[in-house]
Amino acid sequence: MNKLKNELKFLRTLSGINLASAMEYRASFISQMAGMFINNGIYFVFWLIFFDRFGTIRGYNIDEIYLLFAIVTFGYGIAYTLAGNTGGNLAYLIAQGRLDYYLVFPRAVLPHVVFSRMHVTAVGDLSFGVVAYLFTGRFHPLEIGLFLLSSLCVALVLSAFAVMAGSLAFFLGNTQYASQQLNMTLITFSLYPNSLFSGAARFLLYTIVPAAFVGSVPVQIVQERNGLLFLGLAGVAVLMWAMATAVFYTGLRRYESGSAINVNV
């Protein structure tokens, strides 16, 4: 128990240092955050125009889209604000032999690696998620609580998937680009109504590319105030992190130290 508390304290300190470092250059911090907020807004306008023209599509209307964007962007913001060293960047560190820096510390390697960096733009996603949720009109305390908890599970699913995608570099070499594409595929499909897919495509969204657990399932949880479904989502998040941990440490046994001397500040 004491070891767990120490690890959590260490990770909290890392997150604080990352935020303080980003805030050191406030103009850059604000511009990147605003840029991501605007980028999400432009993408969202597409759906506003679409539903204004066609109305309800297979049970989805603009209210569901507000909630979908709120959950996905807020969950993404949590994941990449706290655990920015995932996906393509993790693959880069592995391929370039730059995990050496983390291996010399008496800390669990995986959380140290993924929490040692934050994406400043992800703060823009966090703020966009909050604003999008304000448009849903779902202000019942239970709905707000399920929104926050579901978004946390979404963050866990996203970060676990990104760790597995990044860990491909242990087995396939430099997979930085492939890891980035896998993560973008997950995000892209999570922002589409799940009812648009059927058959094999729908099966893939619940398995290999678990976009349904990032988008449509959390939306259903908040809409229906479904506690049992939330427990299922939480179970998926825990399972995915167990898989991500197993893949990472299995690959770490194959890791070859880099020959370059790197200075980490």
C-alpha positions as CSV (number, residue, x, y, z in Angstrom):
1,M,0.0,0.0,0.0
2,N,2.8,2.4,0.8
3,K,4.5,1.6,-2.5
4,L,1.3,2.5,-4.3
5,K,1.0,5.7,-2.4
6,N,4.6,6.6,-3.3
7,E,4.0,5.9,-7.0
8,L,0.8,8.0,-7.0
9,K,2.7,10.8,-5.3
10,F,5.5,10.5,-7.8
11,L,3.1,10.6,-10.8
12,R,1.3,13.6,-9.3
13,T,4.6,15.4,-9.0
14,L,5.5,14.5,-12.6
15,S,2.1,15.9,-13.8
16,G,2.7,19.1,-11.8
17,I,6.2,19.6,-13.3
18,N,4.8,19.0,-16.8
19,L,2.1,21.6,-16.3
20,A,4.5,24.1,-14.8
21,S,6.9,23.6,-17.7
22,A,4.2,24.2,-20.2
23,M,3.0,27.3,-18.4
24,E,6.5,28.8,-18.5
25,Y,5.8,29.8,-22.1
26,R,2.3,31.1,-21.6
27,A,1.8,32.6,-25.0
28,S,2.7,29.2,-26.6
29,F,0.5,27.3,-24.1
30,I,-2.5,29.5,-24.8
31,S,-2.1,29.5,-28.6
32,Q,-1.8,25.7,-28.8
33,M,-4.7,25.2,-26.5
34,A,-6.8,27.6,-28.5
35,G,-5.7,26.0,-31.7
36,M,-6.9,22.6,-30.7
37,F,-10.2,24.1,-29.4
38,I,-10.8,25.7,-32.8
39,N,-9.8,22.5,-34.6
40,N,-12.4,20.5,-32.7
41,G,-14.9,23.2,-33.3
42,I,-14.4,23.1,-37.1
43,Y,-14.9,19.4,-37.1
44,F,-18.0,19.7,-34.9
45,V,-19.5,22.3,-37.4
46,F,-19.6,19.5,-40.0
47,W,-22.0,17.5,-37.8
48,L,-24.1,20.6,-37.1
49,I,-24.6,21.1,-40.8
50,F,-25.1,17.4,-41.4
51,F,-27.9,17.0,-38.8
52,D,-29.5,20.3,-39.8
53,R,-29.9,18.9,-43.3
54,F,-30.8,15.3,-42.6
55,G,-32.3,15.3,-39.1
56,T,-32.1,12.1,-37.0
57,I,-29.9,9.3,-38.4
58,R,-30.5,5.8,-36.9
59,G,-31.4,7.1,-33.5
60,Y,-28.7,9.9,-33.4
61,N,-29.6,13.5,-33.5
62,I,-27.6,16.7,-32.6
63,D,-28.1,16.2,-28.9
64,E,-26.4,12.8,-29.0
65,I,-23.5,14.4,-31.0
66,Y,-23.1,17.1,-28.4
67,L,-22.7,14.4,-25.8
68,L,-20.5,12.2,-28.0
69,F,-18.0,15.1,-28.6
70,A,-18.1,16.1,-25.0
71,I,-17.1,12.6,-23.8
72,V,-14.5,11.8,-26.4
73,T,-12.7,15.2,-26.3
74,F,-12.8,15.4,-22.5
75,G,-11.5,11.8,-22.2
76,Y,-8.9,12.5,-24.8
77,G,-7.9,15.6,-22.9
78,I,-7.4,13.7,-19.6
79,A,-5.4,11.0,-21.3
80,Y,-2.9,13.1,-23.2
81,T,-2.7,15.9,-20.6
82,L,-1.5,13.4,-18.0
83,A,0.0,10.6,-20.1
84,G,1.5,12.3,-23.2
85,N,4.3,9.9,-23.8
86,T,2.1,7.3,-25.5
87,G,1.4,6.1,-29.1
88,G,3.9,7.5,-31.6
89,N,6.2,9.1,-29.1
90,L,6.5,5.9,-27.1
91,A,7.4,4.0,-30.3
92,Y,10.0,6.7,-31.0
93,L,11.6,6.3,-27.6
94,I,11.7,2.5,-28.0
95,A,13.1,2.5,-31.5
96,Q,15.8,5.1,-30.7
97,G,16.9,3.3,-27.5
98,R,15.8,6.2,-25.3
99,L,14.2,4.2,-22.6
100,D,17.6,3.9,-21.0
101,Y,16.9,7.1,-19.1
102,Y,13.9,5.6,-17.4
103,L,15.4,2.2,-16.7
104,V,18.0,3.6,-14.3
105,F,15.3,4.9,-11.9
106,P,13.9,2.8,-9.0
107,R,10.4,3.3,-10.4
108,A,7.9,1.3,-12.4
109,V,9.0,1.9,-16.0
110,L,5.7,2.1,-17.8
111,P,3.9,4.8,-15.7
112,H,7.2,6.8,-15.5
113,V,7.5,6.8,-19.2
114,V,3.9,7.6,-20.1
115,F,3.4,10.3,-17.4
116,S,6.7,12.1,-18.0
117,R,5.3,14.2,-20.8
118,M,2.1,16.1,-21.5
119,H,0.5,17.3,-24.7
120,V,-0.3,21.0,-24.3
121,T,-2.9,20.8,-27.1
122,A,-4.8,18.3,-25.0
123,V,-5.8,21.1,-22.6
124,G,-7.8,22.5,-25.5
125,D,-9.6,19.2,-25.8
126,L,-10.4,19.3,-22.1
127,S,-11.9,22.7,-22.4
128,F,-13.8,21.8,-25.5
129,G,-15.3,18.8,-23.8
130,V,-16.6,21.0,-21.0
131,V,-18.1,23.5,-23.4
132,A,-19.7,20.7,-25.5
133,Y,-21.2,19.2,-22.4
134,L,-22.9,22.5,-21.5
135,F,-24.9,22.2,-24.7
136,T,-26.3,18.8,-23.8
137,G,-28.6,20.2,-21.1
138,R,-27.8,17.1,-18.9
139,F,-27.2,18.8,-15.6
140,H,-28.7,16.2,-13.3
141,P,-26.1,15.3,-10.7
142,L,-26.2,11.6,-11.7
143,E,-25.7,12.5,-15.3
144,I,-22.8,14.8,-14.5
145,G,-21.2,12.1,-12.3
146,L,-21.6,9.5,-15.0
147,F,-20.2,11.9,-17.6
148,L,-17.0,12.5,-15.5
149,L,-16.5,8.8,-14.6
150,S,-17.2,7.6,-18.1
151,S,-14.7,10.2,-19.5
152,L,-12.1,8.9,-17.1
153,C,-12.7,5.4,-18.4
154,V,-12.4,6.7,-21.9
155,A,-9.1,8.2,-21.0
156,L,-7.9,4.8,-19.7
157,V,-9.0,3.1,-22.8
158,L,-7.3,5.6,-25.1
159,S,-4.1,5.6,-23.1
160,A,-4.0,1.8,-22.9
161,F,-4.6,1.4,-26.6
162,A,-1.8,4.0,-27.3
163,V,0.6,2.1,-25.1
164,M,-0.1,-1.1,-27.0
165,A,0.2,0.7,-30.3
166,G,3.5,2.3,-29.2
167,S,4.8,-1.1,-27.9
168,L,4.7,-2.5,-31.4
169,A,8.2,-0.9,-31.8
170,F,9.6,-3.6,-29.5
171,F,8.6,-6.2,-32.0
172,L,8.6,-4.4,-35.4
173,G,11.2,-1.7,-35.2
174,N,10.3,2.0,-35.7
175,T,6.5,2.0,-35.8
176,Q,6.1,5.7,-34.9
177,Y,4.0,6.5,-37.9
178,A,2.0,3.3,-37.7
179,S,1.3,4.0,-34.0
180,Q,0.1,7.5,-34.7
181,Q,-2.2,6.2,-37.4
182,L,-3.7,3.6,-35.1
183,N,-4.4,6.2,-32.5
184,M,-6.0,8.5,-35.0
185,T,-8.1,5.6,-36.4
186,L,-9.5,5.0,-32.9
187,I,-10.3,8.7,-32.3
188,T,-11.9,9.1,-35.8
189,F,-14.2,6.2,-35.5
190,S,-15.2,7.0,-31.9
191,L,-16.6,10.4,-33.2
192,Y,-19.0,8.7,-35.5
193,P,-22.4,7.4,-34.3
194,N,-22.0,3.7,-33.6
195,S,-25.4,3.0,-35.3
196,L,-23.8,3.8,-38.7
197,F,-21.8,0.6,-38.6
198,S,-23.0,-3.0,-38.8
199,G,-21.6,-6.5,-39.3
200,A,-17.9,-6.9,-39.4
201,A,-17.2,-3.2,-39.0
202,R,-19.3,-3.0,-35.8
203,F,-17.4,-6.1,-34.5
204,L,-14.1,-4.4,-35.1
205,L,-15.3,-1.3,-33.1
206,Y,-15.8,-3.5,-30.1
207,T,-12.6,-5.5,-30.4
208,I,-9.4,-4.6,-32.4
209,V,-10.2,-0.9,-32.6
210,P,-12.3,-0.3,-29.5
211,A,-13.9,2.9,-30.6
212,A,-17.3,1.9,-29.3
213,F,-15.9,2.0,-25.7
214,V,-14.6,5.5,-26.4
215,G,-17.8,7.0,-27.9
216,S,-21.1,5.3,-28.2
217,V,-21.0,3.2,-25.0
218,P,-20.3,6.2,-22.7
219,V,-23.0,8.2,-24.5
220,Q,-25.5,5.4,-23.8
221,I,-24.4,5.3,-20.1
222,V,-25.1,9.0,-19.6
223,Q,-28.3,9.0,-21.6
224,E,-29.8,6.0,-19.8
225,R,-28.1,6.6,-16.4
226,N,-27.0,3.0,-16.7
227,G,-24.8,2.1,-13.8
228,L,-24.4,-1.6,-14.9
229,L,-23.2,-0.5,-18.3
230,F,-20.7,1.8,-16.6
231,L,-19.3,-1.1,-14.6
232,G,-18.9,-2.9,-17.9
233,L,-17.0,0.1,-19.4
234,A,-14.8,0.3,-16.3
235,G,-14.1,-3.4,-16.6
236,V,-13.0,-2.9,-20.2
237,A,-10.7,-0.1,-19.2
238,V,-9.1,-2.2,-16.5
239,L,-8.7,-5.1,-18.9
240,M,-7.1,-3.0,-21.6
241,W,-4.6,-1.6,-19.1
242,A,-3.8,-5.1,-18.0
243,M,-3.2,-6.0,-21.6
244,A,-1.2,-2.9,-22.3
245,T,1.0,-3.6,-19.3
246,A,1.6,-7.2,-20.3
247,V,2.5,-6.1,-23.9
248,F,4.8,-3.4,-22.8
249,Y,6.8,-5.5,-20.3
250,T,6.9,-8.5,-22.7
251,G,8.4,-6.2,-25.3
252,L,10.8,-4.6,-22.8
253,R,12.5,-7.9,-22.5
254,R,13.5,-7.5,-26.2
255,Y,14.6,-3.9,-25.7
256,E,18.1,-3.0,-26.8
257,S,19.9,-0.1,-25.2
258,G,20.6,3.0,-27.3
259,S,24.2,3.9,-28.0
260,A,23.6,7.7,-27.9
261,I,24.2,9.7,-24.8
262,N,21.0,11.8,-24.1
263,V,20.6,14.7,-21.8
264,N,17.1,14.9,-20.3
265,V,16.0,18.1,-18.7
